[in-house]
């Protein structure tokens, strides 16, 4: 009987954590640039980059959480899955003097996540962003 109670308690805790991660907003997590960033440049304006990513998000597993055009930044997200609590992917766009834009893609977990899954999810998002921009 004690084993059954133990496993029920574990399931309740996991369920509550899942619900919390599902309801978490990007503004509550992404308050500054994350430690994990990958950067590249693109010879387009920040506005054109925002539009290119916006068009590709609809046909992907990412959700567009927010866009800040005055301080060019987008935040994409993925929902919790069996392996993750879900992630936010802030994308910072910095205009350069030569007319190109520095694109920095970060990652923040919706709850707490460590290990190779974070790296894999981050790499997948960077590949998605590059595909949206470079075709």
N, C-alpha and C positions, 0 to 999 in steps of 0.2 A: 504493500500500500504506500509506503514511504517513497518508493521508486516512482510510482505513478504520480504522486504529488510533485515530486522533483521535476519530472519531465513536463507536467502541465505548467508549472511555474516557469520553466525555461521557455516554453512555447508562448506564454503570455508576455514575457519580457521581450522576446524576439518580435512578436506582433506589435507591441507598443513602440519599439524602436523603428520598425518598418513604417508604421503610421506616421511617426514623428519625422522620419526622413522624407516621406512622401509629401508632407505638408510644408516642409522647410522652404523659405523663400530665398532667392538669390541675394537680396539685399542684406539678409541676416548672416550670410556666410562670406560673401565677397566684399569685404570692406577695404582691402588693400591688395596689392599685387601678390599673388601666391609665390611660394618659394620655387615651385617647379614651373618653369616657363620654357617654351621653345620659340625661337624667333627666326623670321626670314623677312625679306623685303619684296615688295611688289610695286611695279611701276604703274600705279593707279592712285587715284585720290581715295581718302577714307570713305567718302560717300559711295563711290563705285564699288568698293570692297564690301561695304555694308549691304548694298543692294544685291551683289553676287551671292553672298552667303545667305541672305534672306530668301532668295529664289530657290536655293538648293536645300534648305532646311525642310521644306514641306514634304520632300520625297525621301527623307532620312529618318533615322531613329532619334534624332536630336530635336529638342524643343527650344524655340527662341524665347528666352525668359525676359530679356530687356535689351533696349537699345538706347544709348545716350549719344546723340549726334553732336551735341555741343562739346563734349569731351569724348571723342570717338571711342566707344567701347560697346561690345555686344556681350551678352552672356547666354551661352547655350547650356542645355542640361540633358541628362539622361535620367530615367526613373530608377528606383531600386529594382534589383533583380535578385535571383537566387544567390549570386556571387558577390554583389556589391550593395551598398546603401544608396547608390546613385551619385552622380557627380554634377558639379557646375563647372563650366569651361569659360572663364572670362577671356575675351579676345580684345586686347588693347591695340589701338591703331594710332601711330605717331607719325605725322607728316614729316618728311625729310626735306632738306633744302634743295635737293635735286628734283623734287616733284614726286618722288616715290613715297611709299608708306612702309614704315616698320610695323610688322604684324607680330604680336606676341600672344601666344596661346598658352593659357595656364590651366590648372586643374585644382579643384577643391572638392573634397568629399562632402556629401550632405550630412553625414554623421561622423564616423571615424573609420578610416580605411588605410591600411598599410600594405606593403608588399608589392609583388610583381603585377598584381591586377591594376594598381594605380598607373604604373608605367604603360601597361598595355592599353588601357582606356585613353590615356593621354596621347599616346602614339596614334591611336585610331582617330581621335578628334583632329590632330594635326594633319593626318592624311586626308580627312574629309575637307578641312578648310583649304588645303592646297589644291585638292581636286576641284573645289568650287571656284577657286581663283585662277588656276592654271589650265583647267579643262581636262 
